[in-house]
Amino acid sequence: MNNTVKVERAKLSITQEDLAKKIGVSRQTINSIEKGKYVPSTALALKMSDVFGITVNALFSLD
């Protein structure tokens, strides 16, 4: 699964730690998502899309 989490974080000038705190996960979880090693749950993907103000489909896409 591809994602644009790192790009969206950069647009908001927030760190992995900042994002992690906003959605209630660890910084390591954000790192794993950005590297494509972890596919987030639907609930987590929705929380992330809310932070960035974009749709889940804009944030994540299938290979």
Long-range contacts (C-beta under 8 A, 24 or more apart in sequence): 1-36, 1-39, 1-60, 1-61, 1-62, 1-63, 2-36, 2-60, 2-61, 2-62, 2-63, 3-33, 3-34, 3-36, 3-59, 3-60, 3-61, 4-58, 4-59, 5-30, 5-33, 5-34, 5-48, 5-59, 6-34, 8-52, 8-54, 8-59, 11-52, 12-51, 12-52, 19-48, 19-51, 22-47, 22-51, 23-47, 23-48, 23-51
